[in-house]
Amino acid sequence: MGSLFRSEEMTLCQLFLQSEAAYACVSELGELGLVQFRDLNPDVNAFQRKFVNEVRRCDEMERKLRYLEKEIKKDNIPVTDTGENPEAPQPREMIDLEATFEKLENELREVNMNAESLKRNFLELTEVKHILRKTQVFFDEHEGGTSPTESMTRALISGDDTLRAQGPVQLGFVAGVILRERIPAFERMLWRACRGNVFLRQAEIETPLEDPTTGDEVYKSVFIIFFQGDQLKTRVRKICEGFRASLYPCRETPADRREMAMSVMTRIEDLNTVLGQTQDHRHRVLVAAAKNIKSWFIKVRKIKAIYHTLNLFNLDVTQKCLIAECWVPVLDMEAIQLALRRGTERSGSSVPPILNRMDTFEDPPTYNRTNKFTKAFQALVDAYGVANYREVNPAPYAIITFPFLFAVMFGDLGHGLIMFLFALYMVLKEKPLQAKKTDNEIWNIFFGGRYCLLLMGVFSMYTGIIYNDVFSISLNIFGSHWRNDYGKQLLMTHKDLTIDPKDSYLSTPYPVGLDPIWQIASNKIVFLNAFKMKVSIILGVAQMLFGVVLSLWNYRYFNKKLDIYLIFIPQVIFLCFLFLYMVILMFIKWVTYEANAMDDALKPTCAPSILITFINMVLFKPADKVAGCDPYMYGGQAGLQKLLVVVALLCVPWMLLAKPLYIMRNQKKAHLLLNNHVNAVEENGGAAHADLESGVQNAPAAQPPAHKPGSHEEEDPTELFIHSGIHTIEYVLGSVSHTASYLRLWALSLAHAQLSEVLWQMVMRLGLQAEGWLGGIMVFVMFAFWAVLTVSILVLMEGLSAFLHTLRLHWVEFQSKFYSGTGYNFSPFSFEVILDQAANSNDD
């Protein structure tokens, strides 16, 4: 439980592993996920490390598996995911895996090459079939000729006087297939290049054809071109080649074409049979691979991660032992020892591993244990900055304060219920939703913060009850504690009458929240503004004061007694004497002034403004006197306020100068002691010098000085004053600005309530005003419109706005009082993390 409030205690360890047992031990540590290894070879190139060949073999196996996965997805074969997590295979099993993957890849590539070759032949035969069919239509349109070329010749001659004068000529022709979208450009090029001396006919192929290379379906057209002479023939063929048209032979006589068509159809049927058998074989291979590919990926990635980790180790001189350095949690030392023992037993080694704790001056990593509930809150804190080692962790406090401050801005029972039900659905359906593993980023954010959303919804429902606000409508459960002293006729004629609290309010307060009569009061906004503004300041000062108190916990843990007396105490005095005093004035005002007071000076009309009182207090200005009213709330207020301001102002030089001057004084004392010691040694002469030398020679080897928490290294005086000045200015000005920043609780709460009321008045009330059957339709339509706007604007957009403002209040106003956030996360070697990262990268 202690690690929740402060990060885990970490230690740096040195690990000695026998070379034969290193692989199995690292595998066990990867399953455990509690050890962060350091790179002991930072200057060694990645290609010069010991296990680089094994890593390359793993990369090659991964490449083959990705190829298999791509082919499986191409055929829409479902991949079997049993959810099992196989252990990392032993190094000797890598050879069997490599052989299996090599066999599968070669077999699949051979099948794919054969299938592509067969599909190309099938495409060519299909195109020939369409050419024979379509050109037969062209030839049949010109009946009477002994040959198709003679028929086309007569057609050309009938339209050209020059050809008619020359007499009958023999024309050549070419037939082929071209992509349909290239036909217009193809026709223009033929006309321009051949100067109109060719005759082109084309017809579309109705069914799409499959491209054997890409597998896409393409639409093509059959064409036949008639020309005269070899020169035009060469030009036409070059144009066809340029437009990537496929040319096929076409017989001239109908009998030859029929014979050719029958041969083509026979070959197509044979190819269909062979293609079907090839596809069946490919499908069987892929189905068998799909059953094991998830397990294979896990095994290969684990092997690769192990060898990557082994590359961080050092070899001893004998080349028989691997040396590693790692950060481990102190509480998990026993579990790590057990894992190392299991790894040694698996490898069959007789030499036990050695795990030694080391002393270091380095800052250890920060490790906060989390579960599925606290993980989201810890992530919110770490997004600002990771806590320093053993620094107070704000996450456990944010579990309560974050949803509560959000609810103060989002207070509505209806909207909070929507958020609560949505989060409750994600919590109850947690396992099936988690198993789906969608790549929708927005959904993953919502699902990851489901427990945070659940608490935000619960607290919003609570503040909604306090505000008595449900979709901008008040609940009247206990009845109103106000009574009406006017008659009905008077109320109907004078609608601006006010109710006197002295005569019209019962002596007992309303049981829970606000009285529902405020819903119809004309001064509702004025009352709620004053109420919510004061509540915001009270909550803000309380949270800031709590943050300053947490800094005391840090100072005591790190034994920084100097900071307690010279930083913490003046900070608390400054905050309490100014801003906590203002909060106390609010409570005094609430308790002292009431409508039924016997003294007129204690009635609400004489109550002074807290804001004006605070400004006059800071400016040493006397309170403004009002006839018949006491400008002060209690006796001696003026003198006490001056004393509080003077003491608070004295805290500024206390924070600014005390610590630097104290450190400089201690450094000066240390220098004087050192100089006195050196002078004494010089005055003792050579004998003392000889004794000193002999003492030094006989003395044991000096140990490195241990780091004492709270000790201050010698620093430049200028830097001390600059550092102290920055922190003092930041705290003093921050106390003012941060207190004002908490007014966003009031502002967003007011904005949310007003938006909700406007939406109800302008949308839902329109549907409720209609009567009869038309009224039923209007209610149905307007409710749907109102529900969509409520969820999209008031719940999602307003909820996101309140969430961001709450995040800022925690990061800046609260955590700045005690949290530095300059540490770095504990990143253990964990197979679970590695596999999750690989799965996420594949989804992207």
Solvent accessible surface area in square Angstrom, and as a share of the most:
residue,aa,sasa,rsa
1,M,174,0.78
2,G,54,0.52
3,S,21,0.14
4,L,35,0.18
5,F,61,0.25
6,R,13,0.05
7,S,1,0.00
8,E,4,0.02
9,E,85,0.38
10,M,11,0.05
11,T,9,0.05
12,L,5,0.03
13,C,0,0.00
14,Q,48,0.21
15,L,1,0.01
16,F,53,0.22
17,L,2,0.01
18,Q,51,0.23
19,S,41,0.26
20,E,120,0.54
21,A,3,0.02
22,A,1,0.01
23,Y,13,0.05
24,A,1,0.01
25,C,0,0.00
26,V,0,0.00
27,S,1,0.00
28,E,16,0.07
29,L,1,0.00
30,G,1,0.01
31,E,72,0.32
32,L,58,0.29
33,G,14,0.13
34,L,24,0.12
35,V,1,0.00
36,Q,30,0.14
37,F,21,0.09
38,R,64,0.23
39,D,60,0.31
40,L,39,0.19
41,N,23,0.12
42,P,99,0.62
43,D,142,0.73
44,V,60,0.34
45,N,79,0.41
46,A,69,0.54
47,F,141,0.59
48,Q,141,0.62
49,R,37,0.13
50,K,117,0.50
51,F,28,0.12
52,V,22,0.13
53,N,91,0.47
54,E,41,0.19
55,V,15,0.08
56,R,124,0.45
57,R,82,0.30
58,C,0,0.00
59,D,60,0.31
60,E,72,0.32
61,M,2,0.01
62,E,18,0.08
63,R,89,0.32
64,K,14,0.06
65,L,0,0.00
66,R,120,0.44
67,Y,28,0.11
68,L,0,0.00
69,E,36,0.16
70,K,115,0.49
71,E,6,0.03
72,I,0,0.00
73,K,126,0.54
74,K,129,0.55
75,D,48,0.25
76,N,132,0.68
77,I,15,0.08
78,P,113,0.71
79,V,46,0.26
80,T,63,0.36
81,D,98,0.51
82,T,98,0.57
83,G,66,0.64
84,E,103,0.46
85,N,88,0.45
86,P,25,0.16
87,E,105,0.47
88,A,3,0.02
89,P,7,0.04
90,Q,25,0.11
91,P,54,0.34
92,R,175,0.64
93,E,71,0.32
94,M,2,0.01
95,I,114,0.58
96,D,93,0.48
97,L,18,0.09
98,E,42,0.19
99,A,62,0.48
100,T,53,0.31
101,F,0,0.00
102,E,72,0.32
103,K,143,0.61
104,L,25,0.12
105,E,10,0.04
106,N,76,0.39
107,E,50,0.22
108,L,1,0.00
109,R,100,0.36
110,E,106,0.48
111,V,13,0.07
112,N,35,0.18
113,M,136,0.61
114,N,75,0.39
115,A,6,0.05
116,E,56,0.25
117,S,52,0.34
118,L,30,0.15
119,K,56,0.24
120,R,97,0.35
121,N,61,0.31
122,F,60,0.25
123,L,25,0.13
124,E,74,0.33
125,L,13,0.07
126,T,13,0.08
127,E,1,0.01
128,V,13,0.07
129,K,39,0.17
130,H,19,0.09
131,I,1,0.00
132,L,9,0.05
133,R,134,0.49
134,K,36,0.15
135,T,0,0.00
136,Q,56,0.25
137,V,81,0.47
138,F,8,0.03
139,F,15,0.06
140,D,73,0.38
141,E,93,0.42
142,H,55,0.24
143,E,151,0.68
144,G,74,0.71
145,G,24,0.23
146,T,119,0.69
147,S,24,0.15
148,P,10,0.06
149,T,0,0.00
150,E,63,0.28
151,S,8,0.05
152,M,1,0.00
153,T,4,0.02
154,R,118,0.43
155,A,33,0.26
156,L,44,0.22
157,I,26,0.13
158,S,77,0.50
159,G,71,0.68
160,D,57,0.30
161,D,105,0.54
162,T,86,0.50
163,L,39,0.20
164,R,122,0.45
165,A,92,0.71
166,Q,116,0.52
167,G,20,0.19
168,P,127,0.80
169,V,33,0.19
170,Q,114,0.51
171,L,12,0.06
172,G,29,0.28
173,F,32,0.13
174,V,9,0.05
175,A,1,0.01
176,G,0,0.00
177,V,2,0.01
178,I,2,0.01
179,L,38,0.19
180,R,68,0.25
181,E,127,0.57
182,R,74,0.27
183,I,15,0.08
184,P,72,0.45
185,A,39,0.30
186,F,0,0.00
187,E,87,0.39
188,R,129,0.47
189,M,88,0.39
190,L,3,0.01
191,W,161,0.57
192,R,175,0.64
193,A,30,0.23
194,C,1,0.01
195,R,202,0.74
196,G,24,0.23
197,N,96,0.49
198,V,18,0.10
199,F,57,0.24
200,L,33,0.16
201,R,63,0.23
202,Q,73,0.32
203,A,25,0.20
204,E,90,0.41
205,I,0,0.00
206,E,122,0.55
207,T,79,0.46
208,P,48,0.30
209,L,13,0.07
210,E,81,0.36
211,D,43,0.22
212,P,20,0.13
213,T,97,0.56
214,T,89,0.52
215,G,41,0.39
216,D,85,0.44
217,E,125,0.56
218,V,37,0.21
219,Y,104,0.40
220,K,27,0.11
221,S,0,0.00
222,V,0,0.00
223,F,0,0.00
224,I,0,0.00
225,I,0,0.00
226,F,0,0.00
227,F,7,0.03
228,Q,79,0.35
229,G,43,0.42
230,D,115,0.60
231,Q,131,0.58
232,L,24,0.12
233,K,79,0.34
234,T,72,0.42
235,R,81,0.30
236,V,0,0.00
237,R,107,0.39
238,K,137,0.58
239,I,18,0.09
240,C,0,0.00
241,E,132,0.59
242,G,62,0.60
243,F,39,0.16
244,R,194,0.71
245,A,14,0.11
246,S,41,0.27
247,L,53,0.27
248,Y,35,0.13
249,P,97,0.61
250,C,19,0.11
251,R,112,0.41
252,E,74,0.33
253,T,59,0.34
254,P,61,0.38
255,A,59,0.46
256,D,51,0.27
257,R,9,0.03
258,R,151,0.55
259,E,115,0.52
260,M,29,0.13
261,A,33,0.26
262,M,141,0.63
263,S,58,0.37
264,V,8,0.05
265,M,74,0.33
266,T,78,0.45
267,R,136,0.49
268,I,12,0.06
269,E,110,0.49
270,D,84,0.44
271,L,24,0.12
272,N,76,0.39
273,T,79,0.46
274,V,66,0.38
275,L,20,0.10
276,G,33,0.31
277,Q,118,0.53
278,T,22,0.13
279,Q,62,0.28
280,D,80,0.42
281,H,66,0.29
282,R,14,0.05
283,H,87,0.39
284,R,150,0.55
285,V,15,0.09
286,L,0,0.00
287,V,50,0.29
288,A,54,0.42
289,A,1,0.01
290,A,2,0.02
291,K,130,0.55
292,N,66,0.34
293,I,3,0.01
294,K,88,0.37
295,S,20,0.13
296,W,30,0.11
297,F,10,0.04
298,I,31,0.16
299,K,51,0.22
300,V,0,0.00
301,R,34,0.12
302,K,1,0.00
303,I,0,0.00
304,K,47,0.20
305,A,9,0.07
306,I,0,0.00
307,Y,12,0.05
308,H,93,0.41
309,T,8,0.05
310,L,5,0.03
311,N,14,0.07
312,L,46,0.23
313,F,10,0.04
314,N,56,0.29
315,L,57,0.28
316,D,36,0.19
317,V,146,0.84
318,T,87,0.50
319,Q,113,0.50
320,K,145,0.62
321,C,31,0.18
322,L,5,0.02
323,I,35,0.18
324,A,1,0.00
325,E,28,0.13
326,C,2,0.01
327,W,6,0.02
328,V,0,0.00
329,P,0,0.00
330,V,35,0.20
331,L,139,0.69
332,D,19,0.10
333,M,34,0.15
334,E,131,0.59
335,A,37,0.29
336,I,1,0.01
337,Q,58,0.26
338,L,82,0.41
339,A,0,0.00
340,L,1,0.00
341,R,126,0.46
342,R,111,0.41
343,G,0,0.00
344,T,11,0.07
345,E,124,0.56
346,R,82,0.30
347,S,36,0.24
348,G,66,0.64
349,S,22,0.14
350,S,109,0.70
351,V,77,0.44
352,P,93,0.59
353,P,25,0.16
354,I,89,0.45
355,L,19,0.09
356,N,67,0.35
357,R,140,0.51
358,M,60,0.27
359,D,149,0.77
360,T,53,0.31
361,F,127,0.53
362,E,82,0.37
363,D,107,0.56
364,P,21,0.13
365,P,0,0.00
366,T,1,0.01
367,Y,41,0.16
368,N,20,0.10
369,R,80,0.29
370,T,61,0.35
371,N,90,0.46
372,K,118,0.50
373,F,67,0.28
374,T,13,0.07
375,K,132,0.56
376,A,14,0.11
377,F,0,0.00
378,Q,13,0.06
379,A,59,0.46
380,L,32,0.16
381,V,4,0.02
382,D,36,0.18
383,A,72,0.56
384,Y,95,0.36
385,G,14,0.13
386,V,22,0.13
387,A,2,0.02
388,N,51,0.26
389,Y,47,0.18
390,R,42,0.15
391,E,11,0.05
392,V,0,0.00
393,N,1,0.01
394,P,1,0.00
395,A,2,0.01
396,P,15,0.10
397,Y,36,0.14
398,A,6,0.04
399,I,22,0.11
400,I,98,0.50
401,T,34,0.20
402,F,2,0.01
403,P,0,0.00
404,F,54,0.23
405,L,6,0.03
406,F,0,0.00
407,A,0,0.00
408,V,8,0.05
409,M,2,0.01
410,F,1,0.00
411,G,5,0.05
412,D,0,0.00
413,L,34,0.17
414,G,3,0.03
415,H,1,0.00
416,G,0,0.00
417,L,76,0.38
418,I,54,0.27
419,M,16,0.07
420,F,45,0.19
421,L,96,0.48
422,F,78,0.32
423,A,0,0.00
424,L,55,0.27
425,Y,107,0.41
426,M,0,0.00
427,V,30,0.17
428,L,130,0.64
429,K,100,0.42
430,E,19,0.09
431,K,163,0.69
432,P,73,0.46
433,L,18,0.09
434,Q,101,0.45
435,A,77,0.60
436,K,147,0.62
437,K,143,0.61
438,T,56,0.32
439,D,97,0.50
440,N,81,0.42
441,E,128,0.58
442,I,119,0.60
443,W,62,0.22
444,N,70,0.36
445,I,117,0.60
446,F,68,0.28
447,F,21,0.09
448,G,43,0.41
449,G,14,0.14
450,R,16,0.06
451,Y,25,0.10
452,C,6,0.03
453,L,23,0.12
454,L,32,0.16
455,L,34,0.17
456,M,4,0.02
457,G,0,0.00
458,V,66,0.38
459,F,41,0.17
460,S,0,0.00
461,M,45,0.20
462,Y,116,0.44
463,T,7,0.04
464,G,0,0.00
465,I,77,0.39
466,I,49,0.25
467,Y,26,0.10
468,N,15,0.08
469,D,18,0.09
470,V,28,0.16
471,F,49,0.20
472,S,6,0.04
473,I,63,0.32
474,S,25,0.16
475,L,72,0.36
476,N,104,0.53
477,I,122,0.62
478,F,108,0.45
479,G,27,0.26
480,S,45,0.29
481,H,24,0.11
482,W,46,0.16
483,R,119,0.43
484,N,82,0.42
485,D,83,0.43
486,Y,73,0.28
487,G,44,0.42
488,K,163,0.69
489,Q,134,0.60
490,L,74,0.37
491,L,63,0.31
492,M,118,0.53
493,T,81,0.47
494,H,98,0.44
495,K,163,0.69
496,D,135,0.70
497,L,66,0.33
498,T,106,0.61
499,I,59,0.30
500,D,65,0.34
501,P,61,0.38
502,K,95,0.40
503,D,72,0.37
504,S,5,0.03
505,Y,66,0.25
506,L,77,0.38
507,S,113,0.73
508,T,78,0.45
509,P,105,0.66
510,Y,26,0.10
511,P,75,0.47
512,V,66,0.38
513,G,27,0.26
514,L,23,0.12
515,D,8,0.04
516,P,15,0.10
517,I,42,0.22
518,W,45,0.16
519,Q,51,0.23
520,I,146,0.74
521,A,30,0.23
522,S,123,0.80
523,N,76,0.39
524,K,35,0.15
525,I,76,0.39
526,V,107,0.61
527,F,66,0.28
528,L,16,0.08
529,N,36,0.19
530,A,44,0.34
531,F,55,0.23
532,K,10,0.04
533,M,71,0.32
534,K,35,0.15
535,V,38,0.22
536,S,1,0.01
537,I,15,0.08
538,I,31,0.16
539,L,40,0.20
540,G,0,0.00
541,V,1,0.01
542,A,57,0.44
543,Q,14,0.06
544,M,0,0.00
545,L,36,0.18
546,F,75,0.31
547,G,0,0.00
548,V,0,0.00
549,V,69,0.40
550,L,9,0.04
551,S,4,0.02
552,L,43,0.22
553,W,103,0.36
554,N,12,0.06
555,Y,37,0.14
556,R,170,0.62
557,Y,94,0.36
558,F,50,0.21
559,N,81,0.41
560,K,74,0.31
561,K,130,0.55
562,L,32,0.16
563,D,8,0.04
564,I,27,0.14
565,Y,132,0.50
566,L,25,0.12
567,I,38,0.19
568,F,24,0.10
569,I,55,0.28
570,P,0,0.00
571,Q,26,0.11
572,V,34,0.19
573,I,38,0.19
574,F,6,0.03
575,L,0,0.00
576,C,26,0.15
577,F,63,0.26
578,L,15,0.08
579,F,7,0.03
580,L,53,0.27
581,Y,15,0.06
582,M,14,0.06
583,V,10,0.06
584,I,81,0.41
585,L,0,0.00
586,M,8,0.03
587,F,95,0.40
588,I,48,0.24
589,K,39,0.17
590,W,107,0.38
591,V,124,0.72
592,T,41,0.24
593,Y,20,0.08
594,E,96,0.43
595,A,22,0.17
596,N,87,0.44
597,A,14,0.11
598,M,187,0.83
599,D,77,0.40
600,D,91,0.47
601,A,21,0.16
602,L,68,0.34
603,K,52,0.22
604,P,72,0.45
605,T,129,0.75
606,C,16,0.10
607,A,26,0.20
608,P,26,0.16
609,S,54,0.35
610,I,13,0.06
611,L,112,0.56
612,I,86,0.44
613,T,19,0.11
614,F,28,0.12
615,I,76,0.38
616,N,14,0.07
617,M,5,0.02
618,V,62,0.36
619,L,118,0.58
620,F,88,0.37
621,K,111,0.47
622,P,101,0.64
623,A,26,0.20
624,D,95,0.49
625,K,177,0.75
626,V,95,0.55
627,A,102,0.79
628,G,68,0.66
629,C,29,0.17
630,D,73,0.38
631,P,29,0.18
632,Y,56,0.21
633,M,15,0.07
634,Y,65,0.25
635,G,73,0.70
636,G,59,0.56
637,Q,3,0.01
638,A,34,0.26
639,G,47,0.46
640,L,71,0.35
641,Q,12,0.05
642,K,107,0.45
643,L,104,0.52
644,L,19,0.10
645,V,3,0.02
646,V,67,0.39
647,V,41,0.24
648,A,0,0.00
649,L,96,0.48
650,L,110,0.55
651,C,1,0.00
652,V,41,0.24
653,P,57,0.36
654,W,87,0.30
655,M,12,0.05
656,L,58,0.29
657,L,72,0.36
658,A,25,0.19
659,K,40,0.17
660,P,2,0.01
661,L,93,0.46
662,Y,93,0.35
663,I,7,0.04
664,M,62,0.28
665,R,130,0.47
666,N,61,0.31
667,Q,29,0.13
668,K,136,0.58
669,K,98,0.41
670,A,56,0.44
671,H,83,0.37
672,L,99,0.49
673,L,127,0.63
674,L,110,0.55
675,N,79,0.41
676,N,92,0.47
677,H,116,0.52
678,V,68,0.39
679,N,75,0.38
680,A,48,0.37
681,V,39,0.22
682,E,124,0.56
683,E,148,0.66
684,N,96,0.49
685,G,36,0.35
686,G,58,0.56
687,A,76,0.59
688,A,26,0.20
689,H,95,0.43
690,A,55,0.43
691,D,98,0.51
692,L,86,0.43
693,E,84,0.38
694,S,51,0.33
695,G,39,0.37
696,V,99,0.57
697,Q,148,0.66
698,N,126,0.64
699,A,54,0.42
700,P,122,0.77
701,A,87,0.67
702,A,98,0.76
703,Q,146,0.65
704,P,96,0.60
705,P,109,0.68
706,A,86,0.66
707,H,125,0.56
708,K,145,0.62
709,P,72,0.45
710,G,23,0.22
711,S,63,0.40
712,H,75,0.33
713,E,138,0.62
714,E,120,0.54
715,E,71,0.32
716,D,70,0.36
717,P,57,0.36
718,T,82,0.48
719,E,105,0.47
720,L,14,0.07
721,F,66,0.27
722,I,97,0.49
723,H,113,0.50
724,S,13,0.09
725,G,11,0.11
726,I,103,0.52
727,H,98,0.44
728,T,6,0.04
729,I,104,0.53
730,E,103,0.46
731,Y,18,0.07
732,V,30,0.17
733,L,115,0.57
734,G,7,0.07
735,S,0,0.00
736,V,84,0.48
737,S,62,0.40
738,H,22,0.10
739,T,6,0.04
740,A,55,0.43
741,S,14,0.09
742,Y,0,0.00
743,L,50,0.25
744,R,50,0.18
745,L,0,0.00
746,W,55,0.19
747,A,45,0.35
748,L,26,0.13
749,S,5,0.03
750,L,36,0.18
751,A,46,0.35
752,H,3,0.01
753,A,18,0.14
754,Q,54,0.24
755,L,75,0.37
756,S,4,0.02
757,E,45,0.20
758,V,73,0.42
759,L,21,0.11
760,W,43,0.15
761,Q,70,0.31
762,M,130,0.58
763,V,12,0.07
764,M,16,0.07
765,R,99,0.36
766,L,85,0.42
767,G,0,0.00
768,L,96,0.48
769,Q,122,0.54
770,A,33,0.26
771,E,155,0.69
772,G,64,0.62
773,W,201,0.71
774,L,95,0.47
775,G,4,0.04
776,G,45,0.43
777,I,89,0.45
778,M,57,0.25
779,V,52,0.30
780,F,158,0.66
781,V,78,0.45
782,M,38,0.17
783,F,103,0.43
784,A,50,0.39
785,F,108,0.45
786,W,22,0.08
787,A,30,0.23
788,V,96,0.55
789,L,38,0.19
790,T,2,0.01
791,V,64,0.37
792,S,42,0.27
793,I,62,0.32
794,L,3,0.02
795,V,12,0.07
796,L,93,0.46
797,M,127,0.57
798,E,30,0.13
799,G,6,0.06
800,L,108,0.54
801,S,38,0.24
802,A,3,0.02
803,F,47,0.20
804,L,98,0.49
805,H,53,0.24
806,T,0,0.00
807,L,21,0.11
808,R,92,0.33
809,L,0,0.00
810,H,5,0.02
811,W,59,0.21
812,V,49,0.28
813,E,0,0.00
814,F,1,0.00
815,Q,3,0.01
816,S,47,0.31
817,K,22,0.09
818,F,16,0.07
819,Y,13,0.05
820,S,57,0.37
821,G,14,0.13
822,T,108,0.63
823,G,26,0.25
824,Y,93,0.35
825,N,72,0.37
826,F,16,0.07
827,S,73,0.47
828,P,37,0.23
829,F,22,0.09
830,S,12,0.08
831,F,3,0.01
832,E,126,0.56
833,V,70,0.40
834,I,51,0.26
835,L,27,0.13
836,D,73,0.38
837,Q,114,0.50
838,A,20,0.15
839,A,36,0.28
840,N,89,0.46
841,S,71,0.46
842,N,77,0.39
843,D,71,0.37
844,D,152,0.79
